[in-house]
Amino acid sequence: MNEASFELRCWTHTGVKYQEIQNVLGLKWDTEADELYCVGPQVDMEASEVVTKRKLLSIVNSIHNLIGFTSPATLLPKLLFQEAWRNKLG
């Protein structure tokens, strides 16, 4: 740690085992594999249920995107919402 200029003095920890999965900026972090991933929203809709702009916007905005990590995954639903708005769909 000294080589990287991290001078840690009187450093201890409680000995409590940390969790494998941590929440970080709206994402999940697997500390064992050192991987970030996101959990998509659970959409419970009947086949006959009408998809409204309100429902679509609610689903799209439920995906946390604080650091832009999920931008590629949220682009298509946002474009779909934009198209529905332009065409004045319900």
RAQUI-V299761 format. One record per helix or strand of 3 or more residues. SS is the DSSP state (H for helix, E for strand). FROM is the first residue (numbers start at 1). TO is the last residue. If there is no record, write none. Layout:
# RAQUI-V299761
((SS & FROM & TO) (SS & FROM & TO))
This chain:
# RAQUI-V299761
((E & 21 & 24) (E & 27 & 30) (E & 35 & 37) (H & 53 & 61) (H & 71 & 86))
